[in-house]
Amino acid sequence: MKINYIIIDDEPIVHNLIEKFSSELSYLKLVGNCYTAIEAVPLLKEQKVDLIFLDIKMPKITGFDFLKTLQNPPKVVIVSAYKEYALESYEYAITDYLLKPFDFERFFKSIQKVMDQIQNSSNSGSRPDESIFIKDEKKHHKVSLNDITYVEAYGNYSVVHLKEGKIFSQMKISDLENLLPKNDFSRIHRSYLISHKAITLLSASEVQLGEKTLPIGRVYKKNLDVIVKGR
């Protein structure tokens, strides 16, 4: 397994340290050094990036604000000298929080977490061509799982929201919940079932799917652990 990573931090010494530790792990490949979050924008579009080492307090735009702009972020390890941001950082579904200064042992544990999440996603994720049939009033629509962003309950019916368009289905949300793979979709509310891949921001009370924000029901909070840890 090869992991392409970038570093986004305004301190050169941090870049040097991460590169030094990464050189001990042959499966890590540096594809870019960024000293502001803005520098990373074109890099993420041009390169395949599996992991971001991200500082929080940086000039122009903070690490948290940068994460809010990412539609489908890679794995993220926060690298910060401020432990008070650790709890807030997990609202962004990060993989780990490295507190500066850190040693190789602590760095290696972070990489193991990243590898575990990538491996779990690879084993349990839906195949690109995997699809289901969704019934409306007269037809059965073949829909790729990758195109589904979320399902909304509509009385005894459902609205299946896609990347482009939506389908009004005669199927109940509970029927679709049983049909969709649980490693890729989770019920977060009695009225909402979401695709993990569509999540751009996650907190204790709501989920953001691009520009759409959905509430998390109290009895469904246990599903957050499945979403964050990918298990």
PyMOL commands that set and color helices and strands:
alter all, ss='L'
color gray80, all
select helices_A, chain A and resi 12-22+37-46+63-68+83-92+104-124+145-147+173-179+196-198+218-220+223-229
alter helices_A, ss='H'
color red, helices_A
select strands_A, chain A and resi 3-8+28-34+51-54+75-80+96-99+131-135+140-144+148-154+157-162+166-169+185-189+192-195+201-202+206-209+212-215
alter strands_A, ss='S'
color yellow, strands_A
deselect
rebuild
show_as cartoon
